[in-house]
Amino acid sequence: MTDPRTPRAWTEPFGADLALRASAGDVAGAFAAAALALGRVLAGGERRAAATRPLALAAGDREGLLAALLEEVLVLFETEGLLPAAVEIARLTATRLEGTLRADRFDAARHEPGRAVKAVTWHRLKVREDAAGASIHAVLDL
């Protein structure tokens, strides 16, 4: 049986869009798992942590931070061709996230093209935490 506190993420159809769900022992783990899962939606294949980008995000609440993190992954892919290989969250409060994103540059010889994601929507965006751990739900506009 899998430990429910072990970070994991998955996607599932959501109308014409894609729901992204993640869970972990804490919110930071769920956020990191979600960012890596979004990278797998954008492109398949193994990742090498060849580039590092700092993360310093602010928002009004945890849902806003989740959206900001996922949007950062999208922007880095669209502008620099970077795919997340690891996400290390050093500090997470209700309104701030600080950490490091280690990424690989998209290479058609090593990565399979994935789905085109237009945006992270606020529709049903949710961050939940209880004694069993944390879970997130986000919808990706395809």
N, C-alpha and C positions, 0 to 999 in steps of 0.2 A: 504494500500500500504506500502511496506517495504521501510524504509529509505535507500537509496543507500550507505550511509556512515556507516551503521551498518556492523561490520565485518561478513563476511560469506565466506564459502569455499565449493567447490564441486569437484568431479572428473568425468571424462568422458572417454570413450574408445578413444585411439589414436593409431590406427593400433594394433600391438601386445602389446603395452604399455598402460600407463594410464596417461592422462593429469590431472594435478592438477591446479585448478584455485582458486583464492581468491580475495576478494575486501574488502575495508574498507575506512574510512575517511582519512587515511594516510598510508604511507608505513609501519610503525611499526605495525599497526593493521592488514594490509594484510599479513605481514610476520608471525605474531602470529597465525592468522587464518589458514595459510598454514601449519605451523608446527603441529597444532592440527589436521588438516585434514589428514596429513600424518600418524599421530598416529591412526586415525580411519581406515585408509587403512590397517595398520599393525595388528590391533585387534579391535574387537567391545567390547561393554560393558561400564559400568560406570567407571569413574576414581576417585581415591582418591589421593589427593596431599600428598603422604607419604614421598617422597624423593625430595631433592632440589639439582639442579646442576647449577653452575654459567655458564653464557654464556659470552665469550670474544672472538669474532670472528673478523678477519680482511680479507679483500680481495681488489682487485683492483677497484671494482665498486659495485653497488647495486645488479646486477645480481650475481656476485661472492658471495656477502654476503647471498643472498637468497639460493644459492646452498650450502654454508657452513652451514647455519642453518638447512636445510633439511638433509644434510649429518650427522650433529651432532645428529639429532633425530634418524636416521638410526643406527648410531654407538651405541648410548645409548641403543637402543632396542636390537641390536645384541649382545652386550657385557655384558649388565647388566639386560636385560629384562625390561627396563623402557619405559613406554608409557606416552607421555605428557598429563598432566591434565590442566596445565595453562602455558602460556608463557608471561612473563612480560619483555618488552623491555624498559630499562631505558634510553639508549642513542643509537641513530642511526645517523650515518653520512654517507657520500658517500662511506666510506671505512672501517668503524668500527661499530660493534654491541655489546652492553653490556646489560646484563640483567640476568634473572633467569628463569630456566625451572623447574617447579614443576611437579613431575611425580609419577606414580603408577607402581609398579612392576607387570609384567604380571602374572596372576593367572588363570590357566585353569578352576578353579571352578567359576570364575567371568567374564572372558573374552573369547570371541569367537575368534579363530584364524582367521586372515585376509589373505591378499595377501602377497606373498613373494616379496619384493622389492629388486632388485639387486643393483640399484644405482639411483641417481638423474642425469639426463643427462643435457648437455648444449644445446641440440637441442631445439630450440625455447624458451629458457629461457628468460623471459622478465619481467621487472618491469616498470610499467607505472604510472605516477602521473600527474593529471591535476586538474582543479578547482572542479571537481565532486568527487575527491578522488583518491585512488590508487588501482591498480589491478596488479596481478602477474599471470604468466603462467609458469608452469614447467612440464617436462615430466619425469615420473618414469619408469625406465626399469624394467619390470617384469620377 
